[in-house]
């Protein structure tokens, strides 16, 4: 849906921009000549009315001759606004809405967030081709990306595995390149989707300290939902999965580890699918106190 909106915005930009240019180069001068010709005719043929009424009629004739067609007026008026939104959304920040609880406790359903569009490199709008490399995702980043199974849908998860990493998730324990990622209990958390309390834990991925949800007692069956690219890089185990991340791809997981459809089920995220780095909650209408940065 984000891609569809970007395409619609681009088409509107092209149409309004084209009208703005044509109006600037041709139509304005034509209206001016037409208005001047009308004034010359008006002045050469006195109306015989009083000066005040004559001035009013003269101005009325000028306005009529200089009138901007409605479609030109709308395009010229909206072009700067559309251009500003297009540049801001394509190269600076883009807003998204969190649609589910897969990133609890970090992000809640209904959070309105901002995504940094330039941190991982500048891309051409619509075709999403990177033209200026700036940086790459780091382990622990919260990232918005186009869902590999259906690129028209935007997903948000946390980067767990970088290209070349061996990621093992088994019996609720995350291991990266043979090193277990420790997590410590941090109380309980009420999960609205399940109407139950689950364990909240603190975990550190790379330099990022963040919260995760785990139900240590619940079994979790890992089976691929489709035959995804580089499927041979993953081995499905009893209550777990081990994957080697291919070059140019990333392994993503939700912070709500028992309630997230992520790379454990549908594979890897290609670099070209990445939209940007999520970093700020700008509004949650149900809980305004959540506004602020997150990790």
C-alpha positions in Angstrom: 0.0 0.0 0.0 2.9 2.4 0.7 4.3 1.7 -2.8 0.8 2.4 -4.3 0.6 5.7 -2.4 4.1 6.7 -3.6 3.1 6.0 -7.2 -0.1 8.0 -6.9 1.9 10.9 -5.3 4.5 10.7 -8.1 1.8 10.9 -10.8 0.1 13.8 -9.1 3.5 15.5 -8.9 4.2 15.0 -12.6 0.7 16.2 -13.7 0.6 19.3 -11.4 4.3 20.1 -12.2 3.7 19.9 -15.9 0.7 22.3 -15.7 2.8 24.6 -13.4 5.6 24.8 -16.0 3.2 25.3 -19.0 1.4 28.0 -17.1 4.7 29.7 -16.2 6.1 29.6 -19.7 3.1 30.1 -21.9 -0.4 30.5 -20.3 0.4 33.5 -18.0 1.8 35.6 -20.8 -1.2 34.7 -23.0 -3.6 35.8 -20.2 -1.7 39.0 -19.8 -1.8 39.8 -23.6 -5.5 39.0 -23.6 -6.2 41.3 -20.6 -4.1 44.1 -22.1 -6.0 43.8 -25.4 -9.3 44.0 -23.5 -8.2 47.1 -21.7 -7.2 48.8 -24.9 -10.7 48.1 -26.4 -12.4 49.2 -23.2 -10.4 52.5 -23.0 -11.0 53.2 -26.7 -14.8 52.9 -26.2 -15.9 55.0 -23.2 -19.1 53.7 -21.5 -20.5 57.1 -20.7 -21.1 56.2 -17.0 -19.6 57.8 -13.9 -15.9 57.4 -13.1 -16.5 55.0 -10.2 -18.8 52.8 -12.2 -16.4 53.0 -15.2 -13.5 51.8 -13.0 -15.6 49.0 -11.7 -16.5 47.8 -15.2 -12.9 48.2 -16.3 -11.7 46.0 -13.5 -14.4 43.5 -14.1 -13.4 43.2 -17.8 -9.8 42.9 -16.9 -10.5 40.1 -14.3 -12.6 38.2 -16.8 -9.9 38.4 -19.5 -7.2 37.4 -17.0 -9.2 34.6 -15.4 -7.2 31.4 -14.7 -9.0 28.2 -15.7 -10.0 26.2 -12.7 -7.8 23.2 -13.6 -4.8 25.4 -14.0 -5.5 27.2 -10.7 -5.8 23.9 -8.8 -2.6 22.4 -10.3 -0.6 25.5 -9.7 -1.9 25.8 -6.1 -1.3 22.2 -5.2 2.0 21.6 -6.9 4.3 23.2 -4.2 2.4 21.2 -1.5 2.7 17.9 -3.4 6.4 18.6 -4.1 7.1 19.2 -0.5 5.3 16.1 0.7 6.9 14.0 -2.1 10.5 15.1 -1.2 9.9 14.8 2.5 8.4 11.4 2.3 10.8 10.0 -0.3 14.1 11.3 1.1 13.7 12.4 4.7 11.0 10.7 6.9 7.9 8.7 6.2 5.0 8.0 8.7 3.7 4.6 9.3 1.0 3.0 11.6 1.7 -0.1 13.7 -1.0 -2.5 12.7 -0.4 -5.4 15.2 1.3 -6.5 18.4 4.2 -8.3 16.9 6.7 -5.7 18.1 5.4 -5.6 21.7 6.6 -4.3 24.2 8.6 -1.8 22.0 5.7 -0.8 19.7 2.0 -1.1 20.3 -0.9 -1.5 17.9 -1.9 2.0 17.0 1.5 3.7 17.4 2.1 6.3 14.7 5.8 6.2 13.9 8.4 8.0 11.8 10.9 6.2 9.6 14.3 7.7 8.6 14.5 7.3 4.8 18.1 8.4 4.3 20.0 6.6 7.1 20.5 3.5 4.9 21.0 5.4 1.6 19.1 7.6 -0.7 16.8 5.8 -3.1 14.9 6.9 -6.3 11.2 7.2 -5.4 8.8 4.6 -6.7 11.5 2.2 -8.2 13.4 2.2 -4.8 16.8 2.0 -6.4 19.6 3.1 -4.1 21.7 5.8 -5.8 23.7 7.2 -2.9 25.0 4.6 -0.3 24.9 6.2 3.2 24.9 3.3 5.7 23.6 -0.2 6.3 21.2 -1.6 8.9 22.8 -2.6 12.2 21.9 -5.5 14.4 19.2 -4.3 16.8 17.7 -1.7 14.5 13.9 -1.5 14.1 13.3 -1.5 10.4 10.3 -1.0 8.0 10.5 -3.1 4.9 8.4 -4.5 2.1 7.2 -8.0 3.0 9.1 -10.4 0.7 6.0 -12.6 0.2 3.9 -9.6 -0.8 6.0 -6.5 -1.5 2.8 -4.3 -1.5 2.6 -4.8 2.2 4.9 -3.0 4.7 6.3 -4.9 7.7 8.2 -3.7 10.8 10.6 -6.0 12.7 14.0 -5.9 14.4 17.2 -6.7 12.6 18.6 -9.9 14.2 20.9 -11.4 11.6 23.3 -9.5 9.2 24.6 -10.9 5.9 26.8 -13.9 6.7 25.4 -14.5 10.2 24.3 -17.9 11.5 21.2 -17.3 13.5 19.8 -20.1 15.8 16.5 -19.7 17.6 15.7 -22.8 19.7 13.8 -23.4 22.9 13.3 -19.6 23.2 17.0 -18.9 23.1 18.6 -16.7 20.4 22.1 -17.5 19.4 24.1 -15.6 16.8 27.3 -16.9 15.3 27.6 -19.4 18.2 27.1 -16.7 20.9 24.0 -16.8 23.0 22.2 -13.5 23.3 21.4 -13.1 27.0 18.1 -11.9 28.2 17.0 -11.1 31.8 13.6 -11.1 33.3 12.0 -7.7 33.6 8.6 -8.4 35.1 5.3 -9.3 33.4 3.4 -7.7 30.5 -0.3 -7.9 29.6 -0.6 -8.8 26.0 -3.9 -7.5 24.6 -4.0 -9.9 21.6 -4.1 -12.9 23.9 -5.6 -11.2 27.0 -3.0 -12.8 29.2 0.2 -11.9 31.0 3.5 -13.0 29.5 7.1 -12.6 30.6 8.9 -9.4 29.8 12.6 -9.7 29.3 15.5 -7.3 28.5 17.8 -8.2 25.6 20.8 -6.6 24.0 21.4 -6.9 20.3 24.5 -5.2 19.2 24.5 -1.8 21.0 20.7 -1.8 21.4 19.1 -2.7 24.7 15.4 -3.4 24.2 12.5 -5.4 25.6 11.1 -8.7 24.3 8.1 -10.9 25.3 8.5 -14.6 26.0 6.3 -17.3 27.2 8.8 -19.9 28.4 6.2 -22.6 28.9 4.5 -22.4 25.5 5.7 -24.6 22.6 6.4 -22.9 19.3 6.2 -24.8 16.1 8.4 -23.4 13.3 7.5 -24.4 9.8 8.0 -22.3 6.6 4.8 -20.7 5.3 6.2 -20.9 1.7 9.2 -22.0 -0.3 11.1 -18.7 0.0 14.4 -17.7 -1.7 17.5 -19.3 0.0 15.3 -21.8 1.7 18.2 -24.2 1.8 20.0 -21.8 4.1 17.6 -22.7 6.9 17.2 -26.0 8.9 14.0 -26.5 10.9 14.6 -28.2 14.2 12.5 -29.3 17.1 11.1 -26.1 18.5 13.6 -24.0 16.6 15.2 -23.0 13.4 18.8 -22.3 12.3 19.6 -20.0 9.3 22.7 -18.7 7.5 21.9 -15.2 6.2 22.8 -14.9 2.5 24.7 -11.9 1.2 22.6 -8.7 0.7 19.9 -10.1 3.0 18.8 -9.7 6.7 17.1 -11.9 9.2 14.2 -10.1 11.0 12.3 -11.0 14.2 9.5 -9.3 16.1 10.1 -8.4 19.8 6.9 -10.4 20.7 8.8 -13.6 20.0 5.9 -16.0 20.4 3.4 -13.9 18.4 5.4 -12.6 15.3 5.3 -13.8 11.7 8.9 -13.1 10.8 12.1 -14.5 9.1 11.7 -17.7 11.1 8.7 -18.5 8.9 9.2 -16.7 5.6 12.9 -16.3 5.2 15.2 -13.3 4.6 14.6 -9.6 3.7 16.6 -8.5 0.6 18.4 -5.2 1.0 16.3 -3.6 -1.7 13.1 -4.2 0.2 14.2 -2.1 3.2 12.3 1.2 3.5 14.1 2.8 6.5 15.0 2.9 10.2 12.0 3.4 12.5 13.0 5.7 15.4 10.2 7.9 16.8 6.5 7.5 18.0 4.8 10.8 17.0 1.4 9.9 18.2 -0.8 7.2 19.8 -4.3 8.5 20.2 -5.2 6.0 22.8 -2.0 6.7 24.8 -0.4 10.0 24.0 2.3 9.5 26.7 4.0 7.1 24.3 5.3 9.9 22.1 9.1 9.8 21.9 12.1 7.9 20.6 12.3 4.1 21.0 15.0 1.5 20.5 
